[in-house]
């Protein structure tokens, strides 16, 4: 499917033709440029990776929730240590994910 880039705001439209006006900024159809196949493929790959990053963030949020319950349960010290470690690593990974997504946005790899 063709991809069209709004030259005013950067919105990417998927379709056989550019929209009559940009859904984001209202720019007219003539402000859209058809992207190359290479650029379109990069956008598709970016969408996949960004969706995977967001899904991983959700999973890691769940790890934090589970770890919190385990810490509160306090069955034994070794378990608490494992739950705290899992929580800390999940928090750190989530922060890294957010930074990576921000980098994708800055580089126009959001799509």
C-alpha positions in Angstrom: 0.0 0.0 0.0 1.2 3.5 -0.8 2.2 5.9 1.9 1.8 9.6 1.8 3.7 12.1 4.0 2.2 15.5 4.9 4.9 18.0 4.3 3.4 20.3 6.9 3.1 18.1 10.0 4.7 14.8 9.2 1.5 12.7 9.3 1.7 9.5 7.3 -1.3 8.4 5.3 -1.8 4.8 4.0 -3.8 4.6 0.8 -3.8 4.5 -2.9 -4.0 8.3 -3.0 -3.3 11.2 -0.6 -6.3 12.3 1.5 -8.2 15.5 0.4 -6.9 17.1 3.6 -4.6 16.1 6.4 -6.5 14.5 9.3 -3.9 16.0 11.7 -3.3 19.5 10.6 -5.8 20.1 7.8 -3.3 20.7 5.1 -4.6 20.3 1.5 -3.9 17.2 -0.6 -1.2 19.0 -2.6 0.9 19.1 0.6 1.3 15.3 0.6 4.3 13.6 -1.0 4.2 9.9 -2.0 6.9 8.1 -0.1 9.4 5.7 -1.9 9.1 2.0 -1.4 12.2 2.1 0.8 10.7 4.7 3.0 7.4 2.9 3.2 9.1 -0.3 4.1 11.0 1.5 6.9 7.8 2.9 8.2 6.2 -0.6 8.3 9.3 -2.0 10.1 9.2 1.0 12.5 5.5 0.3 13.2 6.2 -3.3 14.0 9.2 -2.5 16.3 7.3 0.3 18.1 4.3 -2.0 18.6 6.6 -4.7 20.0 8.2 -2.1 22.3 4.8 -1.0 23.6 3.7 -4.6 24.1 6.9 -5.4 26.0 6.3 -2.3 28.2 2.9 -3.8 29.1 4.4 -7.1 30.0 7.0 -5.4 32.1 4.3 -3.4 33.9 2.7 -6.7 34.7 6.1 -8.0 36.1 6.2 -5.0 38.4 2.7 -5.7 39.6 3.5 -9.4 40.3 6.7 -8.5 42.0 4.9 -6.0 44.2 2.5 -8.7 45.4 5.4 -11.1 46.0 7.3 -8.4 48.1 4.1 -7.8 50.1 3.6 -11.5 50.7 7.1 -11.8 52.3 7.1 -15.6 52.2 10.8 -15.7 52.9 13.8 -13.4 52.4 15.1 -15.2 49.2 11.7 -14.8 47.5 11.6 -11.1 48.4 15.1 -10.6 47.0 14.0 -12.2 43.7 10.8 -10.1 43.5 12.7 -6.9 44.3 15.3 -7.8 41.6 12.5 -8.5 39.1 10.8 -5.2 39.9 14.0 -3.2 39.6 14.9 -4.8 36.3 11.4 -4.3 34.9 11.5 -0.6 35.9 14.9 -0.1 34.3 13.8 -1.8 31.1 10.7 0.2 30.9 12.7 3.4 31.2 15.0 2.2 28.4 11.9 1.4 26.3 10.5 4.9 26.8 13.9 6.4 25.8 14.1 4.3 22.7 10.5 5.2 21.6 11.4 8.9 22.2 14.4 8.4 19.9 12.2 6.8 17.2 9.9 9.8 17.4 12.8 12.2 17.1 14.2 10.4 14.1 10.8 10.1 12.4 10.7 6.4 12.9 7.2 6.3 14.4 5.1 6.0 11.3 
